[in-house]
Amino acid sequence: MDNTIKQGNIAATTSPLPKVVNQEIDNDNIQSISSNQQPSTINRLSIIIPAYNEEKTIALILDRINEVKLIRNIEKEVIIVNDCSTDKTEPVIQNYIANREDLSINYFKYIKHDINQGKGAAIHTGIAQATGEYLLVQDADLEYDPGEYNTLLKPIVLGSADVVYGSRFMGGNPHRILFFWHSIGNRFLTFLSNMFTNLNLTDMETGYKMFRTDIIQRINLKERRFGFEPEVTAKISMVPGVRIYEVGISYYGRTFAEGKKIGWKDGFRAIFCIIKYGLFNNEIVIKEIKKTYDV
């Protein structure tokens, strides 16, 4: 695309990333990012799609997002972060954006990493570019249904929540029957995470997490692969007064033959992250976002 810009190892079709200043602060001084500053209205939802070799499903997930009408006429901002795919993910995305005429998506941003950095790094990039009052991560692999965005939004528009987790283990929604040991592993990781965060989540590892943007953009996230989930849970739980809700969602899981990428090594990394951020990293490091775009 003609308006592609480069900054570091990111090529983007959007404005450059905002400058940030890292600040270590203690819990007594972070009331400015807690729930007493909840936006009175939500006008835009930013949907971050980290994509790596998803040529078969990326257009399908965009179709499903396009079909969703958000409650209270909330606008949709889609931010696709291509983590240096080696298949045809990029031309499929570009063709979709250029040729789809019935788009209900209000804003599109497409960003490409020049090297593969991991799912967590792609999410970090998307978070930095989000302009909606709230954001969520949407995997490109069809395991999670965009038709349930409004389910996650309900506690937010009612003024009750700053963060909403979509749980695969509560409610009566459809769930594909897959791997026994994966389900045991997910429940164990959630249990271990809850021990350190003092939360009572049923699904810490869920891919559907909706955050208040002004909070999540100021938390310094480090995990660049699948350690994102336990890290963000640990750090969001440290924000004083933050209101976390959980709602039941459906789950259309994939097998490894169908393209599932997470493996047993990521499970051990999750355990390491739960202990690291829950026990040894109990100070929140936030970023002060500078509203300038000079590079």
N, C-alpha and C positions, 0 to 999 in steps of 0.2 A: 504494500500500500504506500502511496506517495507521502502520507503524513506520519510515517513511522519515525520514531525518535529512538535514540539509544542512550541509556544511562547505566553505566557499569555493565553488568551482564544481562540487562533486560532490554528487549526491544519492544516498544509499546506504540499503540495507535492513539495514545491519550497524552495529556499533559504530563510533564515530569513529576516524579514523586516529591511530596513536600519534604522540606528539611526538617530534621528532628534533632532534639537535644536530649540525651539520656540524663536522667536525674535519679539518684538513689534517695529514697525518702522512707520514713517510717510510717507506720499505720496511722499515727495521730495526725499526719499532715496530708492525708489523701481523701479527705471528705469531699474535695472538689470533683471527684470522679465517682462518687457513690450515688445512691438512688434519689437523693434529695434534689437532683437536677434533671430528673426525667423529662424529656421533651413532652410538651402538652399535646402534641399531635404527631402522627407519623405520616409523612407524605410520600416517602420513597423507601423501598426495600432494595438493598443491594444484594445480589445473588452471585456469589463467587464460585466459579467452576474451575477447579484445578484439573487439567487434562494431560494425560500422557498415553499416547498410542490408543486413542479412543475413536478411530475413524469410523467404526461400525455403529457407534451409539451416540456420538456427539450431536448429530442433527436430530436424532429422535428425542434426546433430552431437551434440546432447544424447542422442538415442537411442543412438548408437554408444558414447558414453562410458558410458551407463547399462548397456549390454550387457557391458562389459569387466569381467572379474574379475581384480583385481590379485594378483600372486603374494604369498605370505605373508600373505594377508588384509589387505593395506594398505587403509586407508580412502581414499575419494575426497572431496575438497573442491573444489567447482566455484565459481569466482568469475567471474561474467559482468560485463564492463564495457562498457556501452552508450555509445559515443562520440557521443551526441546524434544518433542515427539519425533520418532524416526519413520512413522508411517504417513498416511495422507490426512492426518488430523487437521493440519493448517489449511490446505486447500478446501477441505470440506467446510470448515468454519467460514473462510472468506467467501466462498460461494453462497453459503447460507445468508450471510449478512448482506451481500450484494444483490441477491436475486429474490429474496422472500418479500412479497409485497403486502401481505396481510399481518404484519407484525403488530402485536399489542405490547411489545417490549419497548419502553420509552427511551432507554439509553443503552448503548452497546459500547463496551471497551474490550479490545483484544490486545493481549500482552504476550510476548514470547520470550522465554528464557533462552539465552544462547547456549547454555549448557544445562544438562539435567541436574537439578538440585534436590529433588524430592518433593513429596506432596505438601509437607509442612511449609517449605520455602515458597511454593506456589500460593499457598493460602496467605502467607505473610505479604506477598506482593499484592494480592487482591484486597486484603484488609487496608493496606496503605492507600489504595486507589478508590475505596468506597466513599460515596457521597450521601448515601441514604441514612436516615436516622437509625435504622437497624440493618443488620446484615446477617446472612447465613451462608453456609457452605453447601453446595450441591455437587455431589459426585456425578461424573459424566457417564456412569456405567449402568444407569437405570435401576439400581438397587433401592433407591429412595424415590418416592412419588411426589412430584411438585404439586399435585392436587391437594396435598395436605399442608401447604403453606399457611392457609387460613386457620388451620388447627393450631399451629404454632403461634400465629399472630394473635389469637383470641385473648390470652392473658395480658398481652402487651396493649392492645387497643382498649382494654378495660381498665388500664392504668395500674395493673397489679404486678407486672414483671419487668425486670431489666434483662434477664437471660431466660431462654426457654430451651430445654433439652427435649428432643423427641425420642421416646423410649420404645425400643423394639420388644420389650418384655412386659408391657402393661397394656391394657385395653383389649378390645376384641377385633382388631384389624387383621387382615391377611398376613401370614408369615410363611415364606417358603421353608419347607423342611429340608435341612442340609446336614451339617456336621455336629455330632454330639459333643466332641471335645472342644470345638470352637465355642459352643454355647457355655460349656463349663468354664472355659478360659475367660470369656467375657464377663461372666458373673463373678469369677474370682478377682479379676482386675478391678471391677466396680467395687467389690467388697473391700479390697485393699486400699483403693483410692478413698473410699468413704471413711476408713479408719483415720487417715491423715487429714482429710478436709473437714471432717465432722458433718458431712452432708449425708442425706439418705437417698441418693440417686439409685435408680434401678438399672441404668445403662450409661455408664461413663463413656464408653467407647463409641457411642452412636455417632453417625456421620451428620445428623441433623442437630445443629446447635445454632440458635438465633441469639445474637448479641446486640446490645446497645452500642452503636458505632463509636460514640465518643468515649466509652469505657475501653473497649477492646483495642482501639487504635493507640491508646496510651500505655498499654501493658507491653513490656519488652519480651517478646516471644523468641525463643532460641531454637527449638526443635525443628529440624528441617525434613524429617520423614514422618513416620506414623506416631512418633512421640508427641505430636501436637496435642492429641486428645487429653492424655493425663496432665501435660504441662498446663494447658489452658484451663483445665478444671481446677488444678491446684491454685493457680494464680487468680482466677476469677473469684474463688472462694475466699480469698484474703481481702477483697475489697469491702470495706465496712459498709454495712447496710444494703449490700447488693441483694436483690430479690430474684431467686432462681426458682423456676417452675419446671415441671415435667409433664408432658402429655403423651398419650399413646399414639404410635404411628405404625404403619404397615412396613413390611420388609420383603423385598424381592431379591434375595441374595443370589450371587453368582458362584459357580464352581471354579476351580483353578483352570479347568479346560475352557471355560467361558471367559477367562481373562482376569480373575481375582488375583490381586498382587500381594496382599499382606501374607506374611509367613510366620513360622515359629520364632525366628530371630526377632521379629517386630514385637512379639509377645514378651520376650525377655527385656527388650528395650523399654517397653511400657512399664514393666516392674521397676526397672532402674529409674525411670523418670518419676514414677509415683514416689519412690523413696527420696530421690534427689530433691525434687521440688516441694515435697511434703515435709521433709525432716531437716534438710540441710540448707534450704534456700527460702527461709521464711520471711525475707524482706521483699517487698514489691518494688520492682524497678519500673518506672513509667517513663514515657516519652512525652515531652512537650512538643506538640505539633505546631510548627511555624506555618502560618497561612501565607507563605510565599512560595513561588514556583521558579525562582532563579536557580540556574545551574552553573 
